[in-house]
Structures are given as C-alpha cells and as structure tokens.
Amino acid sequence: MLISSQALSVKFGHNTILDRVNISVSRGEIVTIVGPNGSGKSTLLKTLIGAVSPTSGQVIRSADLKIGYVPQRLHIDETLPMTVNRFLTLPQRHSKEAIRQALARAGVAGMEKQQVMSLSGGQLQRVLLARALLEEPSLLLLDEATQGLDQRGTVDFYQQIDAIRQETGCAVMMVSHDLHVVMRRTDRVICLNGHICCEGVPETVSQSPEYKSLFGLDDDDVLGVYRHQDSSHYIHRGSLNAG
Ligand SMILES: Nc1ncnc2c1ncn2[C@@H]1O[C@H](COP(=O)(O)OP(=O)(O)OP(=O)(O)O)[C@@H](O)[C@H]1O
C-alpha cells in the first residue's frame, strides 16, 4: 500500500466537506475519483499531499512515498518571461538530462527553450506533468488535469499517463469528469460526494444506481438538448434564407 486514509473528515467552518472517507492506493494502480462539482475531490487530493489538515481521521503514507502533483491549472504572471527549462528548475535544480527525459515522457520533447506563456493548454498540462515526473514519483496525483482540453487532447493525455505508469511503475490517482474517456485506462473508480458513494471497476461503477443518480442523463435530457439545438439551428437557417 502506498497511501491510505482512515475515516478522513475535513470541515471548513460548519461545512463538512469530507465525511469519514476511507481510500487506498496500491503500487502501480490507477485510481480515478469522480464526483459532482463541490463534492470534495480537490480537498481529498490536497489532504493527501498534506496541504489541508484533516479535522479527524488520518492519512497513512508508506515510508518511500514520493508524490508528483499535477494541479487543475496554474496561474502564471503573464508579465514574467520564463522558459520551460527555467520553470522546471524552480524551486529545485535538475540536470539537463533529467529535464530532457521528463519532457519526453510527458510528450513535449524538446520544449526547453519555449516560453511558458506561449504554450497551448495541452502543452502546458504536459509541462506540468513533466514537472511532477522530475520528482520521480511513486504516486502521481492529477487534479482534473485535462480541464480545458478537447476530446482528442484528453484522450491523448490519458494515453500518456498510462504509458508513464507502464514505464515507471508509478501509481496514479486522478480526479476526472471524463469517466467514459478514462474507463479503459483506470483500474478502479471511486465515486465521491462528500462520502464515498460507490467504488469498484469502471464497468460496475458506471452501472451502479448511485453513480447513475449523480451523473446519469435519461433519454429526455439528451433528446431535450438535441431538439433544442436542432430547432435553433433550423430557425437560424430560416432567418438566413429569409435574408
Ligand atoms: N479552503 C477552503 N475554505 C472553505 N471552503 C472550501 C475551501 N476549499 C474548498 N472549500 C469548499 O469545499 C467544497 C468542496 O470543494 P472541492 O474543491 O474539494 O470540490 P471538487 O469536488 O474538487 O469540485 P470541482 O469539481 O468543482 O472542482 C466546496 O463547497 C468549496 O467551496
């Protein structure tokens, strides 16, 4: 076991954000956390890395645990010119070879001299991934790392994560809204809504009543959206034709 939590609870003021959460990640395993907005996913990751203190319960870390954390997004001062190479040596220096290898593993080989501000959203996420890999992590924690990427970019990113897991043997715990995309790439899914609603292999979780009641769209929802789009398209075309 690399890391686990026992009856982990976090309160902010009077609000209980996490309620007696038990999770565990084994070596080499990919675990995906899904849950609605505000369900405590980021808080859980922040508690695991020690940035948030639990109100009760505990986090148990193996002695050799090394975490590489890829945040949801990064705020960089736009007026500050900085190359990728410089960014990757802050706050800790790394050898040229280590940086070359981390960028290659993250799928952005040769980007050392590029300005961070000039990177596309997908490239920046990969540079953040490279920065996490420089720690030679036994556990990669990804907090909605594909936010803002299109479908292709998201699929490619998760493929890269899978390849990294196979190459380095690290475990991965990630927060994702894209269960359908990560399905094939995750060993286990934990569905969080303050407490753990359900967990298991992706096929089981996606069919469970708890998951469906949180995320399920019934035919009316889907057809409603479709009909709406269709009718607006029709009206739009009508007005174009009329003009
Ligand atoms: N430092 C904080 N102080 C007070 N409340 C906080 C703090 N951090 C998070 N919260 C609250 O805790 C709740 C859970 O937030 P969290 O970011 O963990 O949810 P999430 O599941 O990651 O959401 P999302 O999917 O929208 O990113 C939210 O209501 C949020 O406002």
The ligand as an SDF file (V2000), in Angstrom:
LIG
                    3D

 31 33  0  0  0  0  0  0  0  0999 V2000
  -10.1100   26.4890    1.8180 N   0  0  0  0  0  0  0  0  0  0  0  0
  -11.4360   26.4000    1.8120 C   0  0  0  0  0  0  0  0  0  0  0  0
  -12.1880   27.0890    2.6980 N   0  0  0  0  0  0  0  0  0  0  0  0
  -13.5400   26.9880    2.7150 C   0  0  0  0  0  0  0  0  0  0  0  0
  -14.2470   26.1890    1.8810 N   0  0  0  0  0  0  0  0  0  0  0  0
  -13.5490   25.4850    0.9780 C   0  0  0  0  0  0  0  0  0  0  0  0
  -12.1120   25.5450    0.8880 C   0  0  0  0  0  0  0  0  0  0  0  0
  -11.7090   24.7140   -0.1050 N   0  0  0  0  0  0  0  0  0  0  0  0
  -12.8270   24.1660   -0.6220 C   0  0  0  0  0  0  0  0  0  0  0  0
  -13.9310   24.6200    0.0270 N   0  0  0  0  0  0  0  0  0  0  0  0
  -15.3200   24.2170   -0.2460 C   0  0  0  0  0  0  0  0  0  0  0  0
  -15.3710   22.8140   -0.1730 O   0  0  0  0  0  0  0  0  0  0  0  0
  -16.2870   22.2880   -1.1330 C   0  0  0  0  0  0  0  0  0  0  0  0
  -15.5780   21.2110   -1.9510 C   0  0  0  0  0  0  0  0  0  0  0  0
  -14.5930   21.8280   -2.7780 O   0  0  0  0  0  0  0  0  0  0  0  0
  -13.6250   20.9810   -3.7070 P   0  0  0  0  0  0  0  0  0  0  0  0
  -12.8090   21.9790   -4.4780 O   0  0  0  0  0  0  0  0  0  0  0  0
  -12.9050   19.9730   -2.8980 O   0  0  0  0  0  0  0  0  0  0  0  0
  -14.6820   20.2490   -4.6600 O   0  0  0  0  0  0  0  0  0  0  0  0
  -14.4580   19.4900   -6.0330 P   0  0  0  0  0  0  0  0  0  0  0  0
  -15.2160   18.2170   -5.9430 O   0  0  0  0  0  0  0  0  0  0  0  0
  -13.0000   19.4020   -6.3640 O   0  0  0  0  0  0  0  0  0  0  0  0
  -15.2070   20.4900   -7.0380 O   0  0  0  0  0  0  0  0  0  0  0  0
  -14.9950   20.7800   -8.6130 P   0  0  0  0  0  0  0  0  0  0  0  0
  -15.4410   19.5580   -9.3530 O   0  0  0  0  0  0  0  0  0  0  0  0
  -15.9290   21.9350   -8.8420 O   0  0  0  0  0  0  0  0  0  0  0  0
  -13.5500   21.1440   -8.8310 O   0  0  0  0  0  0  0  0  0  0  0  0
  -16.7740   23.4780   -1.9410 C   0  0  0  0  0  0  0  0  0  0  0  0
  -18.0400   23.8440   -1.4650 O   0  0  0  0  0  0  0  0  0  0  0  0
  -15.7440   24.5490   -1.6650 C   0  0  0  0  0  0  0  0  0  0  0  0
  -16.3360   25.8330   -1.7220 O   0  0  0  0  0  0  0  0  0  0  0  0
  1  2  1  0
  2  3  1  0
  2  7  2  0
  3  4  2  0
  4  5  1  0
  5  6  2  0
  6  7  1  0
  6 10  1  0
  7  8  1  0
  8  9  2  0
  9 10  1  0
 10 11  1  0
 11 12  1  0
 11 30  1  0
 12 13  1  0
 13 14  1  0
 13 28  1  0
 14 15  1  0
 15 16  1  0
 16 17  2  0
 16 18  1  0
 16 19  1  0
 19 20  1  0
 20 21  2  0
 20 22  1  0
 20 23  1  0
 23 24  1  0
 24 25  2  0
 24 26  1  0
 24 27  1  0
 28 29  1  0
 28 30  1  0
 30 31  1  0
M  END
$$$$
